[in-house]
Amino acid sequence: MLGSNGQIGTVLSEKLVEKFGIENVVCSDVREPKIKHSHYFEIIDVLDKTKISDIIQGFKITQIYHLAALLSAKGEQNPELTWKINMQGLLNVLDLAVQHKINKVFFPSSIAIYGPTTPKSHTPQYASFQPTTIYGISKIAGEMWCEYYHNKFGLDVRSIRYPGVIGWQSLPEGGTTDYAVEIFHAAIHTGHYNCFLAENTRLPMIYMDDAIRATLELMDAAPEKIKTRVGYNLVGMSFTPKEIYLSIKERIPEFTIEYKPDFRQKIAESWTETIDDSCARDEWGWKVNYNLSRMCDDMLRQLKK
């Protein structure tokens, strides 16, 4: 796995160890993880194609989970670097996957590919995508590259367009949906949260447990079931900052909030509100487990530990 220190990678790496065994999983990032985990770890820069190739050969890698990327909010601070890491990193992985005859590659896409021309309600699998961030541009281009490598070389690349991912295992790192994680930490630690989005900004979200399960189920699906080679639409729930605040307040009555929209508000407004993920449901059996209420119960229970 490339990018194992991130919000999703931190959790996915442990699930892969549970599934395949500690001796069969190699994780990597550009720096050591803050918390030591059970799996084997290598320092790898996704721009270092030679190092990636050496690891693939040395460990006889058969699957690659390519999660290394700069996200939406952080990416806007350095667009050129974001494009370089997100795009060249992916091309390195795809080239090496073909060269070394890798069985499967996972590439995470994002709702950041949606833009002003994308239908806001029940966004279909195929629509007009004109992203407004360099992160979104890199993800839609990445989807096209994945489909190209599948069609041209027969590479089994699979992808999910993650909505905002909410989990208790780690803090997010530079995304526009980060508020939906930060708000839980604030509710427990300070009792107040300054939200960087306006109260009625509705965005699609998914709980970490569902996001990880969806990833593993997609990668386990028989090849003949995978009809979509760009990122699959996927969603768990859609809510606004006000709705998640009220749900938390039911459980922590003294909790308060203030809305102070910043530059991320404009990014959020360019994204969709609800998603049609029927392709994922029909093709490989995706089903959501967590709604807003159940997610709030579990997040607060886990964080209070």
FIFI-37181 format. One line per field, with one value per residue: residue number from 0; chain; x, y, z of N, C-alpha, C, O in turn. Coordinates in steps of 0.2 Angstrom, whole numbers. Example, Ala and Ser with C-alpha at 12.3 -4.5 7.8 and 13.67 -1.06 7.14 Angstrom:
nr = c(0; 1);
kette = c(A; A);
npx = c(66; 64);
npy = c(-28; -11);
npz = c(39; 35);
capx = c(62; 68);
capy = c(-22; -5);
capz = c(39; 36);
cpx = c(66; 64);
cpy = c(-16; 0);
cpz = c(39; 39);
opx = c(71; 67);
opy = c(-17; 6);
opz = c(42; 40);
***
This chain:
nr = c(0; 1; 2; 3; 4; 5; 6; 7; 8; 9; 10; 11; 12; 13; 14; 15; 16; 17; 18; 19; 20; 21; 22; 23; 24; 25; 26; 27; 28; 29; 30; 31; 32; 33; 34; 35; 36; 37; 38; 39; 40; 41; 42; 43; 44; 45; 46; 47; 48; 49; 50; 51; 52; 53; 54; 55; 56; 57; 58; 59; 60; 61; 62; 63; 64; 65; 66; 67; 68; 69; 70; 71; 72; 73; 74; 75; 76; 77; 78; 79; 80; 81; 82; 83; 84; 85; 86; 87; 88; 89; 90; 91; 92; 93; 94; 95; 96; 97; 98; 99; 100; 101; 102; 103; 104; 105; 106; 107; 108; 109; 110; 111; 112; 113; 114; 115; 116; 117; 118; 119; 120; 121; 122; 123; 124; 125; 126; 127; 128; 129; 130; 131; 132; 133; 134; 135; 136; 137; 138; 139; 140; 141; 142; 143; 144; 145; 146; 147; 148; 149; 150; 151; 152; 153; 154; 155; 156; 157; 158; 159; 160; 161; 162; 163; 164; 165; 166; 167; 168; 169; 170; 171; 172; 173; 174; 175; 176; 177; 178; 179; 180; 181; 182; 183; 184; 185; 186; 187; 188; 189; 190; 191; 192; 193; 194; 195; 196; 197; 198; 199; 200; 201; 202; 203; 204; 205; 206; 207; 208; 209; 210; 211; 212; 213; 214; 215; 216; 217; 218; 219; 220; 221; 222; 223; 224; 225; 226; 227; 228; 229; 230; 231; 232; 233; 234; 235; 236; 237; 238; 239; 240; 241; 242; 243; 244; 245; 246; 247; 248; 249; 250; 251; 252; 253; 254; 255; 256; 257; 258; 259; 260; 261; 262; 263; 264; 265; 266; 267; 268; 269; 270; 271; 272; 273; 274; 275; 276; 277; 278; 279; 280; 281; 282; 283; 284; 285; 286; 287; 288; 289; 290; 291; 292; 293; 294; 295; 296; 297; 298; 299; 300; 301; 302; 303; 304);
kette = c(A; A; A; A; A; A; A; A; A; A; A; A; A; A; A; A; A; A; A; A; A; A; A; A; A; A; A; A; A; A; A; A; A; A; A; A; A; A; A; A; A; A; A; A; A; A; A; A; A; A; A; A; A; A; A; A; A; A; A; A; A; A; A; A; A; A; A; A; A; A; A; A; A; A; A; A; A; A; A; A; A; A; A; A; A; A; A; A; A; A; A; A; A; A; A; A; A; A; A; A; A; A; A; A; A; A; A; A; A; A; A; A; A; A; A; A; A; A; A; A; A; A; A; A; A; A; A; A; A; A; A; A; A; A; A; A; A; A; A; A; A; A; A; A; A; A; A; A; A; A; A; A; A; A; A; A; A; A; A; A; A; A; A; A; A; A; A; A; A; A; A; A; A; A; A; A; A; A; A; A; A; A; A; A; A; A; A; A; A; A; A; A; A; A; A; A; A; A; A; A; A; A; A; A; A; A; A; A; A; A; A; A; A; A; A; A; A; A; A; A; A; A; A; A; A; A; A; A; A; A; A; A; A; A; A; A; A; A; A; A; A; A; A; A; A; A; A; A; A; A; A; A; A; A; A; A; A; A; A; A; A; A; A; A; A; A; A; A; A; A; A; A; A; A; A; A; A; A; A; A; A; A; A; A; A; A; A; A; A; A; A; A; A; A; A; A; A; A; A; A; A; A; A; A; A);
npx = c(4; 3; 4; 0; -1; -11; -29; -38; -29; -23; -32; -36; -24; -23; -34; -31; -20; -26; -34; -25; -13; 1; 13; 11; 8; 14; 17; 18; 24; 28; 34; 38; 25; 15; 10; 16; 12; 7; 11; 23; 33; 39; 48; 43; 43; 31; 35; 46; 50; 59; 61; 49; 47; 58; 53; 41; 47; 55; 47; 38; 25; 7; -4; -9; -13; -16; -15; -8; -8; -11; -23; -40; -41; -28; -21; -25; -16; -4; -4; 4; 13; 3; -3; 8; 12; 0; -3; 8; 13; 2; 4; 16; 13; 4; 11; 21; 13; 9; 21; 26; 16; 5; -9; -20; -25; -29; -37; -41; -54; -64; -77; -73; -72; -83; -92; -98; -106; -111; -125; -133; -142; -144; -133; -128; -119; -112; -109; -108; -93; -83; -72; -67; -56; -38; -35; -47; -47; -35; -40; -51; -44; -35; -45; -48; -35; -34; -45; -40; -28; -34; -41; -31; -21; -26; -26; -31; -39; -47; -59; -65; -76; -74; -85; -85; -75; -78; -71; -65; -52; -41; -35; -41; -33; -32; -44; -59; -71; -67; -72; -82; -76; -68; -78; -83; -72; -70; -82; -81; -68; -68; -81; -86; -87; -79; -85; -80; -88; -104; -120; -130; -124; -125; -117; -111; -107; -98; -96; -81; -80; -89; -83; -71; -75; -82; -72; -64; -73; -76; -63; -63; -72; -78; -70; -78; -89; -86; -90; -88; -75; -70; -71; -82; -97; -101; -110; -114; -122; -130; -128; -130; -119; -126; -136; -128; -122; -134; -137; -126; -128; -139; -134; -124; -128; -123; -115; -109; -109; -102; -103; -91; -88; -74; -62; -64; -78; -82; -77; -84; -97; -97; -98; -108; -124; -132; -130; -131; -128; -131; -124; -114; -121; -128; -118; -108; -114; -115; -119; -125; -121; -121; -131; -134; -137; -133; -119; -115; -117; -107; -95; -94; -94; -82; -72; -73; -67);
npy = c(-6; 11; 27; 24; 31; 40; 45; 36; 25; 22; 14; 5; -2; -10; -18; -25; -33; -41; -48; -54; -58; -54; -55; -54; -41; -25; -9; 8; 25; 43; 46; 40; 32; 40; 32; 17; 2; -15; -20; -23; -10; 3; 17; 26; 37; 42; 47; 41; 30; 19; 14; 10; 0; -9; -13; -20; -31; -36; -40; -48; -43; -43; -36; -19; -5; 11; 24; 36; 54; 72; 81; 90; 103; 106; 104; 115; 125; 122; 120; 115; 105; 97; 91; 85; 75; 68; 64; 60; 50; 41; 37; 31; 20; 13; 10; 2; -8; -15; -18; -27; -37; -36; -41; -34; -17; -4; 12; 26; 37; 52; 63; 75; 76; 81; 95; 112; 110; 97; 87; 91; 84; 67; 62; 55; 40; 43; 59; 76; 82; 94; 98; 109; 111; 108; 95; 88; 89; 81; 69; 65; 65; 54; 44; 42; 38; 26; 19; 19; 11; -1; -4; -4; -12; -22; -21; -24; -13; -5; 6; 18; 32; 41; 48; 61; 55; 48; 45; 38; 34; 42; 59; 69; 75; 88; 90; 95; 90; 88; 94; 86; 76; 83; 89; 80; 78; 90; 91; 83; 86; 101; 106; 115; 120; 128; 129; 127; 127; 133; 132; 125; 117; 104; 88; 73; 59; 46; 33; 27; 13; 8; 13; 6; -7; -7; -5; -17; -26; -22; -25; -39; -43; -53; -53; -52; -46; -32; -19; -6; 4; 17; 28; 21; 28; 31; 30; 34; 42; 58; 74; 90; 103; 108; 98; 87; 93; 94; 81; 77; 85; 80; 70; 76; 88; 101; 105; 117; 127; 137; 145; 148; 151; 147; 148; 135; 134; 138; 128; 117; 120; 118; 105; 90; 86; 74; 57; 45; 28; 17; 9; 3; -4; -13; -20; -25; -28; -18; -12; 0; 2; 11; 25; 42; 44; 31; 32; 43; 38; 28; 34; 44; 35; 27; 37; 42; 32);
npz = c(0; -4; 3; 16; 29; 29; 32; 28; 24; 36; 43; 33; 31; 42; 41; 30; 35; 44; 35; 25; 32; 42; 36; 23; 19; 14; 19; 16; 16; 14; 26; 42; 51; 64; 74; 79; 70; 67; 55; 41; 36; 24; 19; 6; -8; -19; -31; -34; -44; -46; -33; -30; -39; -35; -23; -26; -34; -24; -13; -20; -24; -27; -27; -28; -17; -20; -12; -10; -10; -12; -4; -6; 0; 5; -6; -14; -10; -15; -30; -41; -36; -30; -42; -48; -38; -37; -50; -57; -48; -49; -62; -62; -54; -62; -73; -68; -63; -75; -80; -70; -70; -61; -51; -47; -45; -34; -35; -27; -30; -30; -23; -26; -40; -45; -51; -55; -66; -63; -59; -44; -36; -33; -40; -55; -61; -73; -78; -81; -77; -70; -62; -48; -41; -40; -35; -37; -51; -54; -49; -58; -70; -66; -65; -79; -84; -77; -83; -96; -95; -92; -103; -113; -109; -101; -88; -71; -64; -51; -43; -32; -29; -17; -5; 8; 21; 37; 52; 68; 70; 66; 63; 50; 35; 28; 19; 12; 18; 31; 43; 48; 55; 64; 71; 81; 89; 94; 101; 112; 118; 120; 120; 111; 94; 80; 64; 48; 37; 30; 39; 32; 22; 12; 10; 3; 13; 21; 33; 41; 43; 34; 22; 22; 21; 9; 0; 2; -2; -15; -21; -19; -27; -41; -57; -68; -63; -62; -71; -72; -75; -72; -57; -45; -40; -24; -8; 9; 17; 17; 24; 33; 41; 51; 54; 58; 69; 77; 79; 87; 98; 104; 111; 118; 127; 130; 121; 109; 94; 81; 65; 53; 39; 27; 14; 10; 9; -4; -11; -7; -11; -24; -26; -26; -18; -15; -20; -33; -31; -38; -47; -41; -31; -40; -47; -39; -27; -16; 0; 12; 29; 40; 46; 49; 63; 69; 66; 74; 87; 87; 84; 95; 106; 103; 103; 116; 123);
capx = c(0; 6; 0; -3; -2; -17; -35; -41; -24; -21; -37; -36; -18; -24; -39; -27; -16; -31; -36; -20; -8; 6; 19; 9; 6; 19; 14; 23; 22; 35; 37; 36; 19; 15; 9; 18; 7; 9; 13; 29; 33; 44; 48; 43; 40; 27; 38; 52; 48; 64; 60; 42; 49; 62; 48; 37; 51; 58; 42; 33; 19; 2; -9; -7; -18; -12; -18; -4; -11; -12; -31; -42; -40; -21; -19; -25; -11; 2; -7; 9; 15; -2; -3; 14; 11; -6; -4; 14; 13; -2; 7; 22; 10; 1; 16; 24; 8; 9; 27; 27; 10; 1; -15; -26; -23; -35; -36; -46; -56; -67; -83; -70; -72; -90; -91; -104; -111; -113; -131; -133; -146; -144; -128; -127; -112; -109; -112; -103; -88; -79; -69; -65; -49; -33; -36; -52; -44; -31; -44; -55; -39; -33; -50; -47; -29; -36; -49; -36; -24; -38; -43; -26; -16; -30; -24; -37; -39; -53; -59; -71; -76; -76; -87; -82; -75; -78; -68; -62; -45; -36; -38; -40; -27; -32; -49; -65; -76; -64; -76; -87; -72; -66; -83; -83; -66; -72; -88; -78; -63; -69; -88; -87; -84; -80; -86; -77; -93; -110; -123; -134; -120; -126; -112; -112; -102; -98; -93; -75; -82; -92; -79; -66; -79; -83; -65; -62; -78; -74; -57; -64; -77; -76; -68; -84; -94; -84; -92; -86; -68; -69; -73; -89; -101; -102; -112; -117; -127; -129; -131; -127; -116; -131; -139; -123; -122; -140; -137; -121; -130; -144; -130; -120; -133; -120; -111; -111; -106; -102; -101; -87; -85; -68; -61; -67; -85; -83; -76; -90; -103; -96; -99; -115; -127; -133; -127; -134; -123; -134; -120; -110; -126; -130; -113; -104; -118; -113; -125; -123; -123; -122; -134; -131; -138; -129; -112; -114; -116; -101; -90; -93; -92; -75; -68; -73; -62);
capy = c(0; 17; 31; 21; 35; 44; 44; 29; 21; 20; 9; 0; -6; -15; -23; -30; -37; -46; -52; -58; -60; -48; -57; -53; -34; -20; -3; 14; 32; 47; 47; 35; 33; 43; 27; 10; -3; -22; -22; -21; -3; 5; 24; 27; 43; 39; 49; 37; 24; 14; 11; 6; -6; -13; -16; -25; -37; -39; -43; -52; -39; -45; -31; -12; 0; 17; 30; 42; 60; 78; 82; 96; 110; 107; 104; 122; 129; 121; 116; 111; 100; 92; 88; 81; 69; 64; 62; 56; 45; 36; 34; 26; 14; 10; 8; -4; -14; -18; -21; -33; -41; -35; -44; -29; -11; 0; 19; 30; 44; 57; 67; 81; 77; 84; 103; 116; 107; 91; 87; 92; 79; 60; 63; 48; 37; 46; 65; 82; 83; 99; 100; 116; 110; 104; 88; 85; 88; 75; 63; 64; 62; 48; 39; 41; 34; 19; 15; 18; 5; -7; -6; -5; -17; -27; -21; -24; -7; -4; 13; 21; 39; 42; 55; 63; 49; 50; 39; 40; 31; 47; 65; 70; 79; 93; 89; 100; 87; 87; 96; 80; 72; 88; 91; 75; 79; 96; 90; 79; 89; 108; 107; 120; 119; 133; 126; 131; 127; 136; 127; 121; 115; 97; 85; 66; 56; 39; 31; 23; 6; 6; 14; 1; -13; -6; -6; -24; -30; -21; -29; -46; -45; -57; -48; -51; -41; -25; -16; 1; 5; 23; 27; 20; 32; 27; 35; 31; 47; 65; 79; 97; 104; 109; 91; 83; 96; 93; 74; 76; 89; 76; 66; 80; 94; 107; 106; 123; 128; 143; 144; 153; 148; 150; 146; 128; 134; 138; 121; 112; 122; 116; 98; 87; 85; 67; 53; 38; 23; 10; 4; -1; -9; -18; -24; -30; -29; -13; -10; 4; 0; 16; 31; 48; 42; 26; 34; 47; 34; 24; 39; 46; 29; 26; 43; 43; 27);
capz = c(0; -5; 7; 22; 35; 29; 36; 25; 24; 43; 44; 28; 32; 48; 39; 25; 39; 46; 29; 22; 37; 43; 32; 16; 18; 15; 19; 14; 15; 14; 32; 47; 54; 70; 79; 76; 68; 67; 48; 38; 33; 20; 17; -1; -11; -25; -37; -34; -48; -45; -26; -30; -43; -31; -17; -30; -35; -18; -9; -24; -23; -32; -27; -25; -15; -21; -8; -9; -13; -8; -4; -9; 4; 5; -13; -17; -7; -20; -36; -45; -32; -30; -49; -49; -34; -38; -57; -59; -43; -51; -68; -60; -51; -67; -78; -65; -62; -81; -81; -66; -70; -55; -52; -46; -42; -31; -35; -24; -33; -25; -25; -29; -47; -46; -51; -56; -71; -61; -56; -37; -33; -35; -46; -58; -62; -78; -79; -83; -72; -71; -55; -47; -37; -43; -32; -41; -58; -54; -48; -64; -75; -64; -67; -86; -85; -75; -88; -102; -94; -92; -110; -118; -106; -98; -81; -67; -59; -48; -40; -28; -28; -9; -2; 14; 25; 44; 56; 74; 71; 65; 61; 43; 33; 22; 15; 13; 23; 38; 48; 50; 59; 69; 76; 86; 94; 98; 106; 118; 121; 121; 120; 106; 87; 75; 58; 42; 32; 32; 42; 27; 16; 12; 7; 4; 18; 23; 39; 39; 43; 27; 17; 21; 19; 2; -3; 2; -6; -22; -23; -19; -32; -47; -62; -73; -60; -63; -77; -72; -74; -69; -50; -43; -36; -17; -3; 15; 20; 16; 29; 33; 47; 56; 55; 62; 76; 81; 81; 92; 103; 107; 115; 122; 126; 132; 115; 105; 87; 77; 58; 51; 32; 24; 7; 9; 8; -11; -14; -5; -15; -31; -26; -26; -12; -14; -25; -35; -31; -40; -51; -36; -28; -44; -50; -34; -21; -11; 4; 17; 36; 45; 45; 54; 70; 71; 66; 79; 92; 87; 84; 102; 110; 102; 105; 123; 125);
cpx = c(4; 2; -3; -4; -8; -23; -37; -35; -22; -26; -37; -30; -19; -29; -35; -23; -20; -33; -31; -14; -2; 12; 18; 7; 12; 16; 19; 20; 29; 38; 35; 29; 20; 14; 11; 13; 11; 12; 20; 29; 39; 43; 48; 40; 37; 30; 45; 50; 53; 63; 54; 44; 53; 57; 44; 40; 53; 53; 37; 26; 14; -3; -6; -13; -14; -16; -15; -7; -11; -20; -33; -40; -32; -18; -20; -20; -4; -1; -2; 11; 10; -3; 3; 14; 6; -6; 3; 15; 8; 1; 12; 19; 7; 6; 20; 20; 8; 15; 28; 21; 7; -6; -21; -22; -30; -33; -42; -48; -60; -73; -80; -70; -78; -88; -98; -109; -113; -120; -130; -136; -146; -139; -127; -120; -109; -113; -107; -99; -83; -76; -66; -58; -44; -33; -41; -50; -39; -34; -48; -50; -36; -38; -49; -41; -31; -40; -45; -31; -27; -39; -37; -21; -19; -28; -31; -37; -46; -53; -66; -71; -79; -79; -83; -81; -74; -76; -65; -55; -40; -39; -37; -35; -28; -38; -55; -70; -73; -68; -80; -83; -70; -72; -84; -78; -68; -77; -86; -73; -64; -76; -90; -84; -85; -80; -84; -82; -99; -115; -128; -131; -121; -121; -113; -106; -103; -94; -87; -76; -85; -87; -74; -69; -80; -77; -63; -67; -77; -68; -58; -69; -74; -75; -74; -89; -93; -85; -89; -79; -66; -71; -80; -91; -102; -105; -115; -123; -126; -132; -127; -123; -121; -134; -134; -122; -128; -140; -132; -124; -136; -140; -126; -123; -129; -116; -114; -107; -107; -100; -97; -84; -79; -68; -64; -75; -86; -82; -82; -96; -103; -97; -106; -117; -129; -131; -131; -129; -126; -129; -116; -115; -127; -124; -109; -107; -117; -120; -122; -125; -125; -126; -131; -131; -133; -121; -111; -113; -110; -95; -89; -91; -84; -70; -67; -68; -55);
cpy = c(6; 23; 29; 25; 39; 42; 37; 24; 18; 14; 3; -5; -12; -20; -28; -35; -43; -51; -57; -60; -55; -49; -55; -46; -29; -13; 3; 21; 36; 48; 41; 37; 36; 37; 20; 5; -10; -24; -20; -14; -1; 13; 24; 33; 40; 41; 45; 30; 18; 10; 7; -1; -11; -17; -21; -31; -40; -43; -47; -49; -42; -40; -24; -8; 7; 23; 36; 48; 66; 79; 89; 102; 111; 107; 111; 127; 128; 117; 112; 105; 94; 88; 83; 74; 65; 61; 57; 50; 39; 33; 29; 20; 10; 6; 1; -10; -18; -22; -28; -38; -42; -38; -39; -23; -7; 7; 22; 37; 47; 60; 74; 82; 80; 92; 106; 113; 100; 91; 87; 86; 72; 60; 56; 46; 41; 53; 70; 83; 88; 102; 107; 117; 106; 96; 85; 84; 82; 69; 61; 61; 56; 42; 37; 37; 27; 15; 14; 12; -1; -9; -7; -11; -23; -27; -20; -19; -6; 3; 15; 29; 40; 48; 56; 57; 51; 44; 42; 38; 36; 53; 66; 75; 83; 93; 94; 97; 86; 89; 91; 76; 77; 89; 86; 76; 85; 95; 87; 83; 97; 110; 113; 119; 125; 130; 130; 131; 130; 130; 123; 118; 107; 94; 77; 63; 49; 37; 26; 16; 4; 8; 9; -6; -13; -7; -13; -28; -29; -25; -36; -48; -49; -52; -47; -47; -34; -23; -9; 2; 12; 22; 26; 25; 28; 32; 31; 35; 54; 69; 85; 98; 105; 102; 87; 86; 94; 86; 73; 80; 85; 71; 69; 87; 100; 109; 112; 123; 135; 142; 150; 150; 152; 148; 139; 128; 134; 131; 116; 114; 120; 108; 96; 86; 78; 63; 46; 33; 17; 6; 0; -6; -15; -23; -28; -30; -24; -12; -6; 1; 5; 22; 36; 46; 37; 28; 38; 43; 31; 29; 42; 41; 27; 31; 44; 38; 30);
cpz = c(0; -1; 13; 28; 35; 32; 34; 26; 31; 45; 39; 29; 37; 45; 34; 29; 41; 41; 27; 26; 37; 38; 25; 15; 19; 14; 18; 14; 15; 20; 37; 50; 62; 76; 75; 75; 67; 60; 46; 35; 30; 19; 9; -3; -18; -31; -38; -37; -47; -38; -26; -33; -39; -25; -20; -31; -29; -14; -13; -24; -29; -32; -25; -23; -15; -18; -8; -13; -9; -9; -6; -6; 4; -2; -16; -15; -12; -25; -40; -42; -31; -36; -50; -44; -36; -45; -58; -54; -46; -58; -67; -58; -57; -72; -74; -64; -69; -82; -77; -66; -64; -56; -52; -43; -40; -32; -32; -27; -28; -27; -27; -36; -49; -47; -53; -61; -69; -58; -48; -33; -36; -41; -49; -59; -67; -79; -81; -77; -74; -65; -54; -43; -41; -41; -36; -49; -59; -53; -54; -69; -73; -66; -75; -87; -83; -80; -94; -101; -94; -99; -114; -115; -103; -90; -77; -62; -57; -43; -37; -28; -21; -8; 4; 19; 33; 48; 63; 75; 70; 63; 54; 41; 27; 17; 17; 18; 30; 43; 51; 55; 65; 74; 82; 91; 98; 103; 112; 121; 123; 122; 115; 99; 83; 68; 52; 36; 34; 34; 38; 21; 16; 7; 8; 8; 18; 29; 37; 39; 36; 22; 16; 19; 11; -2; -4; -3; -14; -25; -23; -24; -38; -53; -67; -70; -61; -70; -78; -70; -72; -61; -49; -39; -29; -12; 3; 17; 17; 21; 29; 40; 53; 59; 60; 69; 80; 84; 87; 99; 107; 112; 120; 122; 127; 126; 111; 98; 85; 70; 56; 44; 30; 17; 5; 7; 0; -14; -13; -9; -22; -31; -25; -19; -10; -21; -26; -36; -34; -44; -46; -33; -33; -47; -45; -27; -15; -7; 10; 24; 40; 42; 49; 61; 73; 71; 72; 86; 93; 87; 92; 107; 109; 104; 112; 126; 127);
opx = c(9; -4; -9; -8; -9; -23; -39; -36; -21; -24; -37; -31; -17; -28; -37; -22; -18; -34; -32; -10; -1; 15; 22; 4; 16; 13; 25; 14; 34; 44; 30; 28; 24; 17; 10; 9; 17; 16; 23; 24; 45; 37; 53; 34; 40; 29; 48; 49; 50; 63; 54; 41; 51; 58; 43; 38; 52; 54; 32; 21; 16; -7; -2; -17; -10; -21; -17; -8; -11; -22; -29; -38; -30; -13; -16; -19; 0; 1; -3; 12; 11; -4; 2; 15; 6; -8; 2; 17; 10; 1; 13; 21; 8; 5; 21; 22; 8; 16; 31; 21; 5; -9; -25; -18; -35; -27; -47; -43; -60; -73; -83; -69; -79; -84; -103; -115; -117; -121; -127; -134; -146; -141; -126; -116; -103; -119; -101; -101; -79; -79; -64; -55; -46; -31; -40; -52; -40; -32; -48; -51; -35; -36; -49; -41; -28; -38; -45; -30; -25; -39; -38; -19; -16; -30; -35; -34; -51; -48; -71; -65; -85; -77; -78; -87; -70; -79; -63; -51; -34; -45; -32; -32; -25; -37; -55; -74; -76; -67; -81; -86; -71; -70; -86; -79; -66; -77; -88; -73; -61; -77; -96; -78; -90; -75; -86; -81; -101; -114; -129; -134; -117; -119; -116; -100; -108; -89; -87; -74; -83; -87; -72; -66; -79; -77; -61; -65; -78; -68; -54; -69; -69; -79; -75; -94; -97; -81; -89; -77; -60; -73; -84; -88; -104; -102; -117; -128; -120; -138; -122; -124; -120; -136; -136; -121; -127; -142; -133; -123; -137; -143; -124; -122; -131; -112; -120; -102; -111; -95; -99; -78; -78; -73; -65; -77; -91; -85; -84; -100; -108; -98; -111; -114; -128; -130; -134; -124; -123; -130; -115; -112; -127; -125; -107; -104; -118; -125; -117; -131; -129; -124; -127; -126; -130; -117; -105; -108; -106; -90; -83; -87; -81; -65; -62; -66; -51);
opy = c(7; 23; 30; 23; 42; 36; 33; 18; 12; 9; -3; -11; -18; -26; -34; -40; -49; -57; -63; -64; -52; -44; -56; -44; -30; -12; 1; 21; 33; 51; 38; 43; 34; 38; 19; 4; -10; -28; -15; -13; -2; 15; 22; 35; 37; 39; 46; 25; 12; 4; 2; -6; -17; -23; -27; -37; -46; -48; -50; -53; -42; -40; -24; -7; 8; 26; 41; 47; 65; 79; 93; 107; 116; 111; 113; 132; 132; 111; 106; 100; 88; 82; 78; 69; 59; 55; 52; 44; 33; 27; 24; 14; 4; 1; -4; -16; -24; -28; -33; -42; -47; -36; -38; -23; -7; 9; 22; 41; 45; 61; 78; 87; 83; 95; 103; 115; 97; 96; 82; 84; 72; 57; 51; 50; 43; 53; 68; 86; 87; 107; 109; 122; 102; 92; 79; 79; 78; 64; 55; 57; 51; 37; 31; 32; 22; 9; 9; 8; -6; -15; -12; -15; -28; -32; -16; -20; -6; 4; 12; 31; 41; 53; 54; 54; 55; 39; 48; 40; 35; 53; 63; 78; 82; 95; 97; 101; 82; 86; 91; 71; 75; 90; 89; 76; 85; 98; 89; 83; 99; 115; 115; 116; 128; 127; 136; 134; 130; 124; 117; 117; 104; 96; 75; 66; 46; 41; 22; 13; -1; 4; 7; -9; -18; -11; -15; -32; -33; -28; -40; -54; -47; -47; -41; -45; -29; -24; -7; 0; 13; 17; 29; 27; 22; 38; 26; 33; 55; 68; 86; 93; 102; 101; 84; 82; 93; 84; 69; 77; 85; 69; 67; 91; 105; 114; 113; 120; 138; 139; 155; 148; 158; 146; 138; 123; 131; 129; 113; 109; 119; 105; 100; 86; 75; 66; 43; 34; 11; 0; -6; -12; -21; -29; -34; -31; -26; -11; -8; -2; 5; 25; 35; 47; 37; 26; 37; 45; 30; 27; 42; 42; 26; 30; 46; 38; 26);
opz = c(4; -3; 14; 33; 40; 35; 38; 28; 31; 48; 41; 28; 36; 47; 34; 27; 42; 42; 25; 24; 31; 36; 21; 9; 24; 9; 20; 13; 15; 21; 35; 51; 65; 81; 69; 80; 67; 59; 49; 31; 32; 18; 6; -1; -22; -37; -43; -34; -46; -38; -23; -31; -39; -24; -18; -30; -28; -11; -11; -22; -35; -37; -20; -27; -11; -21; -5; -19; -3; -15; -8; -10; 2; -3; -20; -18; -12; -26; -42; -45; -32; -36; -52; -47; -36; -46; -61; -56; -46; -58; -70; -60; -58; -74; -78; -64; -69; -84; -79; -61; -61; -61; -56; -39; -43; -29; -35; -28; -22; -34; -30; -39; -55; -43; -52; -60; -73; -53; -45; -28; -43; -47; -45; -58; -66; -80; -83; -72; -78; -62; -59; -42; -45; -45; -39; -52; -63; -56; -56; -73; -77; -68; -77; -92; -86; -82; -97; -106; -96; -101; -119; -120; -101; -87; -78; -56; -61; -40; -40; -26; -20; -11; 5; 20; 34; 48; 63; 79; 73; 61; 51; 46; 22; 12; 22; 20; 33; 49; 58; 58; 71; 80; 87; 97; 104; 109; 118; 128; 129; 125; 116; 99; 82; 66; 51; 31; 41; 32; 39; 16; 20; 2; 13; 8; 16; 30; 33; 34; 33; 17; 10; 15; 8; -7; -9; -6; -18; -30; -27; -26; -41; -54; -69; -74; -61; -74; -84; -65; -71; -59; -52; -34; -30; -12; 2; 19; 15; 24; 25; 44; 58; 64; 64; 74; 86; 89; 92; 104; 113; 117; 125; 118; 124; 126; 110; 98; 86; 69; 56; 44; 31; 14; -1; 4; -2; -19; -17; -11; -25; -37; -24; -14; -5; -26; -22; -40; -31; -44; -48; -31; -31; -47; -47; -22; -9; -10; 13; 24; 45; 36; 53; 65; 78; 75; 75; 90; 98; 91; 94; 111; 114; 107; 115; 132; 129);
***
